[in-house]
């Protein structure tokens, strides 16, 4: 499931709510969700900063359960 960034276009950011809700449903049903918060396709091997989407999904799942 893609997560949209501002560089993907401001209008695409509204699609994140649907994706985040899908993630919360997966976690709420006791299934496993694999998140790749540093994922991109640059040619550099380095640790990248984590973004807020991972925490947002976790907190939403906790709040709903």
N, C-alpha and C positions, 0 to 999 in steps of 0.2 A: 504494500500500500504506500503510495507516495505521500510525502509531506511537502507542502508547497511553501516556498520561501518568497520573500519580497522581490528577489531578483528574478523570480519566475513570472512576475507581474502582480501588481497590487490586487487586481481582480481575482487572481487565483487563490489568494489567502483565505477567502470564504470557504473554499473546499476543505480546509483543514478541520473544520468542525465535524463534518461527516466522517472523516478518517479517524479523528480522535474518539468519536462516539463508537465507531466499530471496534477500536482498540479496547475501550472500556467494556463493551459487551463481551469480547473475547476473555478478558480478565475476570469479569463477573461470572462467567460460566465455568470458571476454574480451569480454563485452557491456558496453554503456554503462548506467550507472545514474545517473539525475538525482535529486539529493536537494535538498529545499527545507527546510533546517534551521530557517529562521526563519518558516516558514509558519504562519499563523493567519488568522483572519478578523475582526480588529478593524479599526476604521475609522481607525487611525492610521498615518501614513507615517513610520516611523522604523526605524533599525537595531536589531534585537533581539539579546539575548545568544544565543550558540550554546549548544546543550545537548550532553550527552555522547554521545548516540546516534550522531551522525555519526562521532565518533572511534572508538566501539566497533565499528561496522560496518567501518571501515577497518582497525583492528587485527586483527579476526577474519579478514578476508579475507587480510591479509598473513600471519598465522600459518598459515592453511590452505594457502597457496601458497608 
